[in-house]
Amino acid sequence: MAETHGLAATKRSGSGTGAARAVRREGRVPAIIYGGDGEAESIAIEARLLERELRKPSFFGTLLDMEIDGTKTRVLPRDVQQHPVTDFPLHVDFLRVTENTRINVDVAVHFINEEESPGLTKGGVLNVVRFEVEVFCRAGSIPESLIVDLTGTEVGDSIHISAVSLPDGVRPVEGDRDFTIATIAAPTIEVEPEPEDEGAEGEGEEGEGEEDGGAEE
Amino acid sequence: MLQPKRTRYRKQFKGRIHGLAKGGTTLTFGAYGLKAVSPNRISARQIEAARRTITRHMKRAGRVWIRIFPDVPISQKPAEIRMGKGKGTPEFWAARVKPGRIMFEVDGVPRDVARQALELAAAKLPIETRFVARLGDED
């Protein structure tokens, strides 16, 4: 079930690129809280504290008690914008929730008993089709992860959502079909390529020679 | 080695690589990846050398994805030739890589094996790189 962590934040005034950059220069990350009954609130979080939360497993499945200037609000992280090079968080979206709010949330898939899978021990490769599965559940009962047991799986087998036992009150958003979570693929045999593809390069050179000749004339 | 099946034009302008990658900056297929931190052209030969290093270090376990494709023909003039007389011959293919681009992704191996494989592959590339993992995958 979902854990609850505390996170301190401050209200921020102003909106837009300039105000957000000013907040970032102070070592804080701009964020927003929306949804529920209240208005959208612009806040700022200490970058150090946010990064610590981001490193924890299942950030998007963890309820946070956001303390904004003394008042606590229960929120669920919905999106993180990251810098394309440094992956530093640039902005975070939080959804205001209560224990009974019903939401769609991505839950990480974990695989266990890999050593008890004959397919994997024979050299097969676990091909994860979905690292996360979107489920519909109450905010208070978000599963920490979906556990997939690989015991007895052979090469060529597929593991579907129907093979995963979901807690009560949790159902996949794509409930209308039995989608694949992972497959056990045969090991790929590496074929050493030919040392040089002389033919293609030779053709190119010939073509160029003719063109050069034409230009000189 | 990777190269386009056919192209509309044989030769392209050299160009410059400005700015940061605007797509392909997050892990999509694997659990770990190698991200470019500086811009450069990466030749098909360098991509192949890096790929081979990764698969060999992973002892052919797991899977490797290449997220860049060398679709730029690079021309060169022969040695000791006078300047002029048109553009040189296309000699090899290269991918233009901007900072932030995930170049390789791997999965199906432990974190330390993936990290070492990607670090060895990075030594084959002409750019600065960074090892990346999915959000929530602690160091």
Chai-1 contact restraints between the chains, C-beta under 6 A:
chainA,res_idxA,chainB,res_idxB,connection_type,confidence,min_distance_angstrom,max_distance_angstrom,comment,restraint_id
A,R55,B,E138,contact,1.0,0.0,6.0,A-B,restraint_1
A,P57,B,G136,contact,1.0,0.0,6.0,A-B,restraint_2
A,S58,B,G136,contact,1.0,0.0,6.0,A-B,restraint_3
A,F59,B,G136,contact,1.0,0.0,6.0,A-B,restraint_4
A,P84,B,L20,contact,1.0,0.0,6.0,A-B,restraint_5
A,P84,B,A21,contact,1.0,0.0,6.0,A-B,restraint_6
A,P84,B,T25,contact,1.0,0.0,6.0,A-B,restraint_7
A,P84,B,G100,contact,1.0,0.0,6.0,A-B,restraint_8
A,V85,B,V37,contact,1.0,0.0,6.0,A-B,restraint_9
A,V85,B,P99,contact,1.0,0.0,6.0,A-B,restraint_10
A,V85,B,G100,contact,1.0,0.0,6.0,A-B,restraint_11
A,V125,B,R63,contact,1.0,0.0,6.0,A-B,restraint_12
A,V125,B,G108,contact,1.0,0.0,6.0,A-B,restraint_13
A,L126,B,G108,contact,1.0,0.0,6.0,A-B,restraint_14
A,E190,B,T55,contact,1.0,0.0,6.0,A-B,restraint_15
A,G204,B,T89,contact,1.0,0.0,6.0,A-B,restraint_16
A,G204,B,P90,contact,1.0,0.0,6.0,A-B,restraint_17
A,E205,B,T89,contact,1.0,0.0,6.0,A-B,restraint_18
A,E208,B,T89,contact,1.0,0.0,6.0,A-B,restraint_19
A,D212,B,K85,contact,1.0,0.0,6.0,A-B,restraint_20
A,D212,B,G86,contact,1.0,0.0,6.0,A-B,restraint_21
A,A215,B,G86,contact,1.0,0.0,6.0,A-B,restraint_22
